[in-house]
Amino acid sequence: MNILLIVIAIVAIVLLFTGGFVSALNWLLWVGIILLVLAVIVWLVRMISGRRSV
């Protein structure tokens, strides 16, 4: 019975970490999308305004 409890505890810990990593990656995905949109907006504004950096 002790071995069964240890296996259940290990599976629970692995699932907990996996869920945490998935949440973190999901959050980072949204941050990346927002930064990409901001970069495109800034690039478009620079192209429209005609500024040329050397």
PDB file with SEQRES, HELIX, SHEET and CRYST1 records, atoms N, CA, C and O in Angstrom:
SEQRES   1 A   54  MET ASN ILE LEU LEU ILE VAL ILE ALA ILE VAL ALA ILE          
SEQRES   2 A   54  VAL LEU LEU PHE THR GLY GLY PHE VAL SER ALA LEU ASN          
SEQRES   3 A   54  TRP LEU LEU TRP VAL GLY ILE ILE LEU LEU VAL LEU ALA          
SEQRES   4 A   54  VAL ILE VAL TRP LEU VAL ARG MET ILE SER GLY ARG ARG          
SEQRES   5 A   54  SER VAL                                                      
HELIX    1 AA1 ASN A    2  SER A   49  1                                  48    
CRYST1    1.000    1.000    1.000  90.00  90.00  90.00 P 1           1          
ATOM      1  N   MET A   1       0.833  -1.203   0.000  1.00  0.00           N  
ATOM      2  CA  MET A   1       0.000   0.000   0.000  1.00  0.00           C  
ATOM      3  C   MET A   1       0.867   1.253   0.000  1.00  0.00           C  
ATOM      4  O   MET A   1       0.485   2.261  -0.595  1.00  0.00           O  
ATOM      5  N   ASN A   2       2.021   1.212   0.652  1.00  0.00           N  
ATOM      6  CA  ASN A   2       2.901   2.383   0.684  1.00  0.00           C  
ATOM      7  C   ASN A   2       3.452   2.694  -0.700  1.00  0.00           C  
ATOM      8  O   ASN A   2       3.604   3.860  -1.062  1.00  0.00           O  
ATOM      9  N   ILE A   3       3.753   1.649  -1.479  1.00  0.00           N  
ATOM     10  CA  ILE A   3       4.272   1.867  -2.828  1.00  0.00           C  
ATOM     11  C   ILE A   3       3.213   2.553  -3.692  1.00  0.00           C  
ATOM     12  O   ILE A   3       3.539   3.433  -4.489  1.00  0.00           O  
ATOM     13  N   LEU A   4       1.969   2.162  -3.539  1.00  0.00           N  
ATOM     14  CA  LEU A   4       0.882   2.788  -4.296  1.00  0.00           C  
ATOM     15  C   LEU A   4       0.769   4.267  -3.948  1.00  0.00           C  
ATOM     16  O   LEU A   4       0.582   5.097  -4.837  1.00  0.00           O  
ATOM     17  N   LEU A   5       0.878   4.606  -2.671  1.00  0.00           N  
ATOM     18  CA  LEU A   5       0.805   6.012  -2.257  1.00  0.00           C  
ATOM     19  C   LEU A   5       1.978   6.811  -2.810  1.00  0.00           C  
ATOM     20  O   LEU A   5       1.815   7.962  -3.214  1.00  0.00           O  
ATOM     21  N   ILE A   6       3.164   6.199  -2.827  1.00  0.00           N  
ATOM     22  CA  ILE A   6       4.338   6.890  -3.369  1.00  0.00           C  
ATOM     23  C   ILE A   6       4.154   7.143  -4.864  1.00  0.00           C  
ATOM     24  O   ILE A   6       4.457   8.233  -5.349  1.00  0.00           O  
ATOM     25  N   VAL A   7       3.661   6.149  -5.595  1.00  0.00           N  
ATOM     26  CA  VAL A   7       3.435   6.316  -7.030  1.00  0.00           C  
ATOM     27  C   VAL A   7       2.392   7.394  -7.287  1.00  0.00           C  
ATOM     28  O   VAL A   7       2.566   8.216  -8.186  1.00  0.00           O  
ATOM     29  N   ILE A   8       1.318   7.404  -6.518  1.00  0.00           N  
ATOM     30  CA  ILE A   8       0.284   8.436  -6.680  1.00  0.00           C  
ATOM     31  C   ILE A   8       0.860   9.817  -6.384  1.00  0.00           C  
ATOM     32  O   ILE A   8       0.553  10.781  -7.085  1.00  0.00           O  
ATOM     33  N   ALA A   9       1.698   9.918  -5.344  1.00  0.00           N  
ATOM     34  CA  ALA A   9       2.301  11.201  -5.002  1.00  0.00           C  
ATOM     35  C   ALA A   9       3.221  11.685  -6.121  1.00  0.00           C  
ATOM     36  O   ALA A   9       3.210  12.868  -6.462  1.00  0.00           O  
ATOM     37  N   ILE A  10       4.012  10.788  -6.692  1.00  0.00           N  
ATOM     38  CA  ILE A  10       4.925  11.172  -7.774  1.00  0.00           C  
ATOM     39  C   ILE A  10       4.138  11.622  -8.996  1.00  0.00           C  
ATOM     40  O   ILE A  10       4.481  12.625  -9.622  1.00  0.00           O  
ATOM     41  N   VAL A  11       3.084  10.885  -9.340  1.00  0.00           N  
ATOM     42  CA  VAL A  11       2.250  11.268 -10.485  1.00  0.00           C  
ATOM     43  C   VAL A  11       1.603  12.628 -10.235  1.00  0.00           C  
ATOM     44  O   VAL A  11       1.526  13.457 -11.143  1.00  0.00           O  
ATOM     45  N   ALA A  12       1.139  12.859  -9.011  1.00  0.00           N  
ATOM     46  CA  ALA A  12       0.517  14.146  -8.678  1.00  0.00           C  
ATOM     47  C   ALA A  12       1.523  15.287  -8.812  1.00  0.00           C  
ATOM     48  O   ALA A  12       1.178  16.351  -9.324  1.00  0.00           O  
ATOM     49  N   ILE A  13       2.747  15.083  -8.363  1.00  0.00           N  
ATOM     50  CA  ILE A  13       3.776  16.127  -8.454  1.00  0.00           C  
ATOM     51  C   ILE A  13       4.122  16.400  -9.917  1.00  0.00           C  
ATOM     52  O   ILE A  13       4.270  17.556 -10.315  1.00  0.00           O  
ATOM     53  N   VAL A  14       4.252  15.340 -10.719  1.00  0.00           N  
ATOM     54  CA  VAL A  14       4.561  15.520 -12.137  1.00  0.00           C  
ATOM     55  C   VAL A  14       3.437  16.287 -12.831  1.00  0.00           C  
ATOM     56  O   VAL A  14       3.701  17.193 -13.621  1.00  0.00           O  
ATOM     57  N   LEU A  15       2.192  15.931 -12.541  1.00  0.00           N  
ATOM     58  CA  LEU A  15       1.063  16.640 -13.155  1.00  0.00           C  
ATOM     59  C   LEU A  15       1.008  18.093 -12.697  1.00  0.00           C  
ATOM     60  O   LEU A  15       0.664  18.976 -13.483  1.00  0.00           O  
ATOM     61  N   LEU A  16       1.340  18.347 -11.445  1.00  0.00           N  
ATOM     62  CA  LEU A  16       1.348  19.721 -10.925  1.00  0.00           C  
ATOM     63  C   LEU A  16       2.378  20.563 -11.667  1.00  0.00           C  
ATOM     64  O   LEU A  16       2.079  21.678 -12.094  1.00  0.00           O  
ATOM     65  N   PHE A  17       3.598  20.031 -11.823  1.00  0.00           N  
ATOM     66  CA  PHE A  17       4.629  20.778 -12.542  1.00  0.00           C  
ATOM     67  C   PHE A  17       4.261  20.954 -14.012  1.00  0.00           C  
ATOM     68  O   PHE A  17       4.489  22.022 -14.582  1.00  0.00           O  
ATOM     69  N   THR A  18       3.702  19.930 -14.625  1.00  0.00           N  
ATOM     70  CA  THR A  18       3.306  20.027 -16.026  1.00  0.00           C  
ATOM     71  C   THR A  18       2.236  21.099 -16.209  1.00  0.00           C  
ATOM     72  O   THR A  18       2.303  21.888 -17.152  1.00  0.00           O  
ATOM     73  N   GLY A  19       1.270  21.131 -15.332  1.00  0.00           N  
ATOM     74  CA  GLY A  19       0.232  22.160 -15.399  1.00  0.00           C  
ATOM     75  C   GLY A  19       0.800  23.552 -15.220  1.00  0.00           C  
ATOM     76  O   GLY A  19       0.376  24.491 -15.894  1.00  0.00           O  
ATOM     77  N   GLY A  20       1.757  23.690 -14.316  1.00  0.00           N  
ATOM     78  CA  GLY A  20       2.406  24.987 -14.105  1.00  0.00           C  
ATOM     79  C   GLY A  20       3.180  25.433 -15.321  1.00  0.00           C  
ATOM     80  O   GLY A  20       3.131  26.605 -15.694  1.00  0.00           O  
ATOM     81  N   PHE A  21       3.906  24.500 -15.956  1.00  0.00           N  
ATOM     82  CA  PHE A  21       4.674  24.847 -17.155  1.00  0.00           C  
ATOM     83  C   PHE A  21       3.753  25.232 -18.302  1.00  0.00           C  
ATOM     84  O   PHE A  21       4.048  26.165 -19.048  1.00  0.00           O  
ATOM     85  N   VAL A  22       2.644  24.524 -18.446  1.00  0.00           N  
ATOM     86  CA  VAL A  22       1.698  24.838 -19.519  1.00  0.00           C  
ATOM     87  C   VAL A  22       1.104  26.225 -19.301  1.00  0.00           C  
ATOM     88  O   VAL A  22       0.949  26.989 -20.254  1.00  0.00           O  
ATOM     89  N   SER A  23       0.772  26.555 -18.053  1.00  0.00           N  
ATOM     90  CA  SER A  23       0.234  27.888 -17.759  1.00  0.00           C  
ATOM     91  C   SER A  23       1.274  28.966 -18.055  1.00  0.00           C  
ATOM     92  O   SER A  23       0.951  30.005 -18.630  1.00  0.00           O  
ATOM     93  N   ALA A  24       2.515  28.717 -17.664  1.00  0.00           N  
ATOM     94  CA  ALA A  24       3.576  29.695 -17.904  1.00  0.00           C  
ATOM     95  C   ALA A  24       3.811  29.873 -19.401  1.00  0.00           C  
ATOM     96  O   ALA A  24       3.978  30.998 -19.871  1.00  0.00           O  
ATOM     97  N   LEU A  25       3.824  28.772 -20.152  1.00  0.00           N  
ATOM     98  CA  LEU A  25       4.038  28.874 -21.600  1.00  0.00           C  
ATOM     99  C   LEU A  25       2.872  29.572 -22.279  1.00  0.00           C  
ATOM    100  O   LEU A  25       3.065  30.325 -23.234  1.00  0.00           O  
ATOM    101  N   ASN A  26       1.670  29.326 -21.793  1.00  0.00           N  
ATOM    102  CA  ASN A  26       0.499  30.001 -22.360  1.00  0.00           C  
ATOM    103  C   ASN A  26       0.604  31.506 -22.133  1.00  0.00           C  
ATOM    104  O   ASN A  26       0.311  32.292 -23.034  1.00  0.00           O  
ATOM    105  N   TRP A  27       1.023  31.909 -20.931  1.00  0.00           N  
ATOM    106  CA  TRP A  27       1.183  33.319 -20.605  1.00  0.00           C  
ATOM    107  C   TRP A  27       2.274  33.934 -21.477  1.00  0.00           C  
ATOM    108  O   TRP A  27       2.101  35.033 -22.006  1.00  0.00           O  
ATOM    109  N   LEU A  28       3.398  33.229 -21.629  1.00  0.00           N  
ATOM    110  CA  LEU A  28       4.491  33.746 -22.448  1.00  0.00           C  
ATOM    111  C   LEU A  28       4.090  33.839 -23.926  1.00  0.00           C  
ATOM    112  O   LEU A  28       4.552  34.728 -24.641  1.00  0.00           O  
ATOM    113  N   LEU A  29       3.238  32.928 -24.374  1.00  0.00           N  
ATOM    114  CA  LEU A  29       2.747  32.997 -25.744  1.00  0.00           C  
ATOM    115  C   LEU A  29       1.966  34.285 -25.966  1.00  0.00           C  
ATOM    116  O   LEU A  29       2.157  34.959 -26.979  1.00  0.00           O  
ATOM    117  N   TRP A  30       1.093  34.631 -25.036  1.00  0.00           N  
ATOM    118  CA  TRP A  30       0.319  35.875 -25.166  1.00  0.00           C  
ATOM    119  C   TRP A  30       1.220  37.093 -25.101  1.00  0.00           C  
ATOM    120  O   TRP A  30       1.008  38.056 -25.838  1.00  0.00           O  
ATOM    121  N   VAL A  31       2.231  37.070 -24.226  1.00  0.00           N  
ATOM    122  CA  VAL A  31       3.169  38.194 -24.144  1.00  0.00           C  
ATOM    123  C   VAL A  31       3.910  38.341 -25.464  1.00  0.00           C  
ATOM    124  O   VAL A  31       4.098  39.458 -25.948  1.00  0.00           O  
ATOM    125  N   GLY A  32       4.332  37.224 -26.052  1.00  0.00           N  
ATOM    126  CA  GLY A  32       5.025  37.264 -27.340  1.00  0.00           C  
ATOM    127  C   GLY A  32       4.153  37.826 -28.443  1.00  0.00           C  
ATOM    128  O   GLY A  32       4.619  38.611 -29.270  1.00  0.00           O  
ATOM    129  N   ILE A  33       2.884  37.429 -28.461  1.00  0.00           N  
ATOM    130  CA  ILE A  33       1.962  37.939 -29.482  1.00  0.00           C  
ATOM    131  C   ILE A  33       1.775  39.448 -29.325  1.00  0.00           C  
ATOM    132  O   ILE A  33       1.776  40.179 -30.316  1.00  0.00           O  
ATOM    133  N   ILE A  34       1.617  39.913 -28.100  1.00  0.00           N  
ATOM    134  CA  ILE A  34       1.438  41.348 -27.853  1.00  0.00           C  
ATOM    135  C   ILE A  34       2.682  42.121 -28.275  1.00  0.00           C  
ATOM    136  O   ILE A  34       2.572  43.175 -28.901  1.00  0.00           O  
ATOM    137  N   LEU A  35       3.873  41.603 -27.937  1.00  0.00           N  
ATOM    138  CA  LEU A  35       5.108  42.283 -28.341  1.00  0.00           C  
ATOM    139  C   LEU A  35       5.262  42.299 -29.865  1.00  0.00           C  
ATOM    140  O   LEU A  35       5.739  43.286 -30.426  1.00  0.00           O  
ATOM    141  N   LEU A  36       4.868  41.231 -30.526  1.00  0.00           N  
ATOM    142  CA  LEU A  36       4.936  41.190 -31.986  1.00  0.00           C  
ATOM    143  C   LEU A  36       4.012  42.229 -32.604  1.00  0.00           C  
ATOM    144  O   LEU A  36       4.394  42.908 -33.557  1.00  0.00           O  
ATOM    145  N   VAL A  37       2.806  42.360 -32.075  1.00  0.00           N  
ATOM    146  CA  VAL A  37       1.857  43.358 -32.583  1.00  0.00           C  
ATOM    147  C   VAL A  37       2.414  44.767 -32.372  1.00  0.00           C  
ATOM    148  O   VAL A  37       2.328  45.611 -33.263  1.00  0.00           O  
ATOM    149  N   LEU A  38       2.983  45.017 -31.199  1.00  0.00           N  
ATOM    150  CA  LEU A  38       3.572  46.337 -30.935  1.00  0.00           C  
ATOM    151  C   LEU A  38       4.729  46.627 -31.892  1.00  0.00           C  
ATOM    152  O   LEU A  38       4.860  47.746 -32.387  1.00  0.00           O  
ATOM    153  N   ALA A  39       5.564  45.626 -32.153  1.00  0.00           N  
ATOM    154  CA  ALA A  39       6.687  45.820 -33.074  1.00  0.00           C  
ATOM    155  C   ALA A  39       6.188  46.130 -34.480  1.00  0.00           C  
ATOM    156  O   ALA A  39       6.756  46.987 -35.157  1.00  0.00           O  
ATOM    157  N   VAL A  40       5.143  45.453 -34.930  1.00  0.00           N  
ATOM    158  CA  VAL A  40       4.591  45.718 -36.260  1.00  0.00           C  
ATOM    159  C   VAL A  40       4.009  47.122 -36.321  1.00  0.00           C  
ATOM    160  O   VAL A  40       4.183  47.815 -37.324  1.00  0.00           O  
ATOM    161  N   ILE A  41       3.320  47.556 -35.269  1.00  0.00           N  
ATOM    162  CA  ILE A  41       2.741  48.905 -35.244  1.00  0.00           C  
ATOM    163  C   ILE A  41       3.842  49.960 -35.310  1.00  0.00           C  
ATOM    164  O   ILE A  41       3.733  50.931 -36.058  1.00  0.00           O  
ATOM    165  N   VAL A  42       4.906  49.767 -34.521  1.00  0.00           N  
ATOM    166  CA  VAL A  42       6.009  50.729 -34.532  1.00  0.00           C  
ATOM    167  C   VAL A  42       6.678  50.753 -35.906  1.00  0.00           C  
ATOM    168  O   VAL A  42       7.020  51.824 -36.409  1.00  0.00           O  
ATOM    169  N   TRP A  43       6.865  49.584 -36.515  1.00  0.00           N  
ATOM    170  CA  TRP A  43       7.466  49.521 -37.839  1.00  0.00           C  
ATOM    171  C   TRP A  43       6.600  50.236 -38.868  1.00  0.00           C  
ATOM    172  O   TRP A  43       7.119  50.961 -39.717  1.00  0.00           O  
ATOM    173  N   LEU A  44       5.282  50.039 -38.801  1.00  0.00           N  
ATOM    174  CA  LEU A  44       4.379  50.713 -39.741  1.00  0.00           C  
ATOM    175  C   LEU A  44       4.413  52.222 -39.552  1.00  0.00           C  
ATOM    176  O   LEU A  44       4.421  52.963 -40.535  1.00  0.00           O  
ATOM    177  N   VAL A  45       4.434  52.689 -38.317  1.00  0.00           N  
ATOM    178  CA  VAL A  45       4.484  54.131 -38.063  1.00  0.00           C  
ATOM    179  C   VAL A  45       5.774  54.716 -38.620  1.00  0.00           C  
ATOM    180  O   VAL A  45       5.766  55.802 -39.201  1.00  0.00           O  
ATOM    181  N   ARG A  46       6.885  53.998 -38.446  1.00  0.00           N  
ATOM    182  CA  ARG A  46       8.157  54.507 -38.982  1.00  0.00           C  
ATOM    183  C   ARG A  46       8.144  54.517 -40.503  1.00  0.00           C  
ATOM    184  O   ARG A  46       8.674  55.441 -41.120  1.00  0.00           O  
ATOM    185  N   MET A  47       7.546  53.503 -41.113  1.00  0.00           N  
ATOM    186  CA  MET A  47       7.491  53.473 -42.576  1.00  0.00           C  
ATOM    187  C   MET A  47       6.592  54.573 -43.118  1.00  0.00           C  
ATOM    188  O   MET A  47       6.917  55.192 -44.132  1.00  0.00           O  
ATOM    189  N   ILE A  48       5.463  54.827 -42.456  1.00  0.00           N  
ATOM    190  CA  ILE A  48       4.523  55.849 -42.918  1.00  0.00           C  
ATOM    191  C   ILE A  48       5.096  57.248 -42.719  1.00  0.00           C  
ATOM    192  O   ILE A  48       4.925  58.120 -43.571  1.00  0.00           O  
ATOM    193  N   SER A  49       5.781  57.463 -41.583  1.00  0.00           N  
ATOM    194  CA  SER A  49       6.322  58.796 -41.307  1.00  0.00           C  
ATOM    195  C   SER A  49       7.526  59.112 -42.175  1.00  0.00           C  
ATOM    196  O   SER A  49       7.890  60.279 -42.318  1.00  0.00           O  
ATOM    197  N   GLY A  50       8.151  58.099 -42.755  1.00  0.00           N  
ATOM    198  CA  GLY A  50       9.265  58.339 -43.660  1.00  0.00           C  
ATOM    199  C   GLY A  50      10.593  58.499 -42.985  1.00  0.00           C  
ATOM    200  O   GLY A  50      11.555  58.922 -43.626  1.00  0.00           O  
ATOM    201  N   ARG A  51      10.687  58.175 -41.707  1.00  0.00           N  
ATOM    202  CA  ARG A  51      11.981  58.285 -41.018  1.00  0.00           C  
ATOM    203  C   ARG A  51      12.906  57.176 -41.516  1.00  0.00           C  
ATOM    204  O   ARG A  51      12.519  56.013 -41.627  1.00  0.00           O  
ATOM    205  N   ARG A  52      14.096  57.566 -41.800  1.00  0.00           N  
ATOM    206  CA  ARG A  52      15.123  56.605 -42.230  1.00  0.00           C  
ATOM    207  C   ARG A  52      16.265  56.642 -41.233  1.00  0.00           C  
ATOM    208  O   ARG A  52      16.860  57.695 -41.007  1.00  0.00           O  
ATOM    209  N   SER A  53      16.574  55.503 -40.637  1.00  0.00           N  
ATOM    210  CA  SER A  53      17.722  55.457 -39.732  1.00  0.00           C  
ATOM    211  C   SER A  53      18.929  54.957 -40.490  1.00  0.00           C  
ATOM    212  O   SER A  53      18.832  54.049 -41.316  1.00  0.00           O  
ATOM    213  N   VAL A  54      20.076  55.562 -40.199  1.00  0.00           N  
ATOM    214  CA  VAL A  54      21.304  55.179 -40.922  1.00  0.00           C  
ATOM    215  C   VAL A  54      22.105  54.234 -40.084  1.00  0.00           C  
ATOM    216  O   VAL A  54      23.173  53.789 -40.504  1.00  0.00           O  
TER     217      VAL A  54                                                      
END                                                                             
